[in-house]
Amino acid sequence: MIGDGGGKADVGRKASGWDDLPFGGDLFGELHLADQTGTGDTAARTLAALWPGLAPCGVAAAAAAWLSDHYGFPIILLGLLIGLSLNFISHDVRTHRGLDFAARTCLRIGIVVLGFQVTFAQIAALGPGPFAALAVVVAVTFAAGMAGARLSGQSHYAGILAGGATAICGASAALALYGVIGRDRLSQAQFALTLVGVSLASAFAMSVYPVLAAELGLDHGQAGFLIGASIHDVAQAIGGGYAFSDPAGSYATIVKLSRVALLAPVVALVSLAIGPAGGGTGQAGWKRLVLPWFIVAFLAVVALNSVVTVPAELGRAALTTSKVLLLLAVTATAMRSRMDLLLQMGWRAAVPVVSATLASFAAALGFAVALL
């Protein structure tokens, strides 16, 4: 009886076409619901995995922004210091994915968005002579960072990082170069310490260089070139220029943004020289020429910004977005750094930044006096 009942049921199923219906054998439609909600579940799981790291990083970055706004302290340096003070959070492995996401993805998007601040017309406005002088200043600064690393017993990767960050645009350049160097060749502790040194040197330069320019009797153009060609951070270079005078501030802005435009060529040369992170040894030379995608996107945004008039509101929003993303990246990097390694490095780790900073000032001052 039982067997006959089952046979009749099978016949009935076939006659009705039940087995041909989608999800016909799924009484409550679980398979159908799973297919419909799979993407949402994946996104939710990804957010849940990132949240334990992103949440404290966001709070730390917000605290840095508040302190900077109320007390006028460099925001990147504050993000570094707060991140280092909270590095015990990274002992919990659940925070690693979120912190790594902020340190890598936020960094790359922030550099891409930074391209909205530069146009080819701004570079052309500088003129061939001053631009050639600026390129020499960048090269001298980069070489001084390498030399400082060698004299202090640091790896040449530390020299590349310090020299490139000082020569181009401070923390933004350091983050881009570290993406090429990689944590397997340079520890995050060394990277964090370099960022601290670059931020401190930039804050010092913004306060001192305008005063030195006035004491040396430089005119507006000379002071603008000196400040724009030697102060690391973009905002601090522009602020230092306007602290001298409005004409000097305008010229310092053009000079500094021209330095930012050199970010892509410098990253390309470094990638060609050492190979991209994780690329292994013996890699073909043509493969080393392949730029990281975010540098290519940065160049594309600069090109777009050069041919299309971007509304001022969009430009300001892009600048704010870039600052927020880079602040998150710096804070997350500091939170992932090991304090014990930072303490072991000592004063020698700061030598590449100091040597690059001094060389940058000397070279920029020489060209400012000789050419302008």
N, C-alpha and C positions, 0 to 999 in steps of 0.2 A: 504493500500500500504506500509505504513511504517512497519506495522507488518509483512507483507509477505517478505519484503526485509530483515528484521532482521532474519526471519526464514531461508531464503535461505543462508544468511551469516553463520548462525550456522551450516547448513548442509555442506556448503563448508569447514568450518573449520574442521569439524569432518572427512570429506572425505579426506582432505589433511593431516590429522594427525597433524595439527598445535598445538593443545593443548598438544600433547605428546612430542613436541620438548622442549628441555631445554630453559627456558627463552623466550618461543615462544610468550607469551603475553606481554613481556617487550620490547616495541617498540625500545627504544634506548639502551637497554642492561644495564640499571642502576644497576639491581640486580646482574648481572654477574660481572660488574666492582667493585661493593661494596665487593663481595666475594673475588675477586682477590686482592684488595688493603686494606682489613680490617686490616691485620697485620701491614702493613706499616703505616696506619693511627694511629693505637694504639701506635706504637713506636714513631711516631711524636708527638702525644699528650702527651706521657710520658715525652719526652725530653722537650717539651714546658712547661710542669708543673714544671720540675726540674730546667730549665735554670735560672729563676730569682734568685734562691738561689745559684746554682752552680757557676754562672758567678762571682759575687762579692767575693765568697769564693776562687775561683781560682786566682783572681787578688790579693787578700790579701795574699794568700800563696806564690804566685810568688814574691811579694814585700818582704816578710820575707826571702825567699831564696836568693834574690839579696842582701839584707842588710847583711845577714849572710856571704855570700861569700865575700863581699867587706870589712866588718868590723870585721869578726871573732866572732860575737855574737852568742850564742846558737840559732839555728834555731827554735826549738820548743817554746822557750820562746818568740821569736819574733812573731811567729804565734799567740801565745796567746795574746800578747799585742796589735798587730794590730787588731786581731779579736775582742777584748774587746773594742777597740776604735771605731769600726764600728758596734757595737751591735744595734745601732739605725735602721740598715737595717732590722732587724728581726721584727720591728714594722709593716712592710708590710706583711700581711699573705701570699702573693704570694711567698715569699721566704722560707716559712717553709718547704715545701716538699724537695726542693733542699738542704737546710742546714741539714735537718734530714737525707737525703740520704748520704751526705758527712760524717756526724758524726757517722753514724751506718755502712752503707755498706762499705765505704772506710776504716773505722777502721778494720772491720772484714777481708777484703781481705788483708789489710796491715799486719795484724798479721799472716795470713796464709803464705804469701810470706816471712815473717821474718824467717820461719823455714828453709829456704835454707842456713842460716848462721850457723846452728848447726848440729853436727853429734854425734852419740853415741861414736865414737872413741875419739872425743875431751874430752868427759866426762870421759871416761875410762883412758885417759892419765893423768888426774888429780891425780888419785890414791885414794884408799879408805879412808886414813886418812885425807888428805886435803878436799876431798868431804864431809866427815862427818862433818868436821869443818865448811865448807861452809854452810851445811844444818842447823847447829846450829846458825850460824850468821844470816841466813834468818829468823829462828824462833824467835831469840831475837829481831831482827829489827821489825818484825811483831807485837810482843807483846808490844814493846815500843810504836809503833804507836797507838795501842789500849789503852795503859795506858795514853798516852798524850791526847787522845781524852776524856777520862773519867775525867782526872784532869782539863781540860779546859772547861768542860761542853758541849762538842760536842757529837753527836750521835756515837754509836759504829760503824755505817757504815762509818763515816768519818775516824775512826781509822783503819778500814779494808782497806780503800782506800789508806790512807797515808802510813800505814805499808807495804802493799803489793807492792805499787809503789816503795818505797824506798828499799825494800828487793830484788826485782827482777830486773826490768829493766826500771825504771822511767815511762815516759809517756806511753810507750807501755803497761806495766802492769796495769797502772791506767785505761787506756781505756778498757782493757779486763775485769778488775774487775768491772768497772762501768757498763759494759754490763750485769753482773750478778746481781749487786745491783739494778740498775734501777733508773730512775728519780723519781719514786713514793716514794722511800725510802731515796733518797739523792738528793738534788736540784742540778741543773746544775751550779748554782752559787758556791756552795761548791766544786763541782767537778773542776770547772775552777780555783778556788783559790788554791786547792790542786795541780793542775798541775803547776801553777805559782811557788808555794813553792818548789815543787820537782825539777823543772827546775833550779831555782836559787840555790838551795842547791847543785845540781850536778855540775853546773858551778863553784861554789865556791870550791867544793871538788877537781875538776880537777886542779885548780890553786894552791891549798894549800897542798893537800896530798903528792904530790911528794917532796915538800920542807920539810914537816914534816918528811917524811921517811928518807930523807938525814940527817936531823938534829938528828934524833934518831939513826943513824948509822945502819940502816937496810941493809942487803945485797940484791942482785938482786931478789932472790926468795921471801924473806920476803916482800920486797916492792911491787913485783908483786901481791902477795896474798892480801896484805892490800888494794891496789888500786882496783884490780879486784873484791874484795869481798865487797867493801863499796861504790864506786862511782855508782850512779844510772844509768845514761844513758850509753848505750853500746859504742857509739863512744867516749864519754868523758872518760870512764874508760880505753879504749884502748889508747887514746891519752895521758892520765895521766901516764900510764905505760911506754910508750915510752919516755915521758918527763924525766923519771928517768934514764932509760937505755934501750937498745935494748933487752937484756935478760929479764928484768923486764916487758917490753911491751909484749913480747911473752907469758910469764906466766900469766900476767894480762888478756890477750885475752882468754886463756883457762879457767881461773877462771870465767871471766865474762860470757862467752858463756855457761858455766855450770849453772850459775844462770838463764840465759834465758831459759834453758831446764826445770827449775823448775816452769816455768810459768803455764804449764798445770796442774801439781799436786796441786799447790796453788789455782788455779781457781776451780778445782774439789772440794777441801776441803771447800772453801768458799761457793760454790753452795750447798754442802751437809749440811753445818751448817745453812745457812739462806734461802736456797731455791732459785731457779732462779727468775729473775725479773718477776713480774706479776703472779707468781705461786700460790699465795694465801696461806692461813694458813692451817694447817692440811694436808699438802701434804705428800704422802707416801715417806718413806725414800729412797726406790729404785728409785723413780722418781727424787729425788734430785741428785742422782749419775749421771744422764744423763748430759753429758757435752754439752755446746753450740757447735753448728756445727763447728764454726771457730776454736775452740780449738782442736777438733778432727782432723780437716783438718791440723792444725799446726803440730800435732803429726805425721800425715801421711806424711807430707812433710819432717819432720826431719828423719823419717824412710827411705824415698826414698833417701834423701840426704846422708844417711849413707851407703846404699848398692849400689848406682849408683854414679859414678864419674861425677859430674856436671862441665862442662867447666868453667874456671875462668871468662870468659866474661859473661856467664849466671848468675854466682853468683854475679858479680858486678851489673849487670842489675837488678837482684832481690832485692839487697840491696837498690839501688836507687829507684826502684818502691815502696818498703816498706816505705821508708822515705817520698816519695811524698804523698802516701795515708794516712799515719799517720799525716803528716803535715796538709793535707786537713781536716782530722777528728778533730784535735785539733783546727784549725782555725774556723771551723764551730761550734764546741761546744762553743767556746768563743763568737762568734757572737750571739748565742742563749741565752747567760747568761744575767741575769738582773744585771746591775750595782748597782741599789739601794740595792739589797740583798747582793752584795759583800761588799759594804760600811758598811752595818749594822753588818756584822760578826766581823770586827775588828781583833785585833791581836790574839785572841783566836783560830781562825781558822788555824793559822800557827803552833800552838803548836804540833799537832800530827806529822807533817813533821819534825820539829826541833828535837823532842825527838827520832824519828826513825833514823834520820841521825846521831845523837850523839851516840846512842846505836850501830848502824852499824859500825861506826869507832872504838869504844872501843872494841867491840867483835872481829872484824877483826884484830885489832892490837894485842890483847891478843893471838889469835891463831897463828898469824904470828911469834911472838916472841917465843911462847911455842913449836910449832911443827916444824918449818922450821929452 
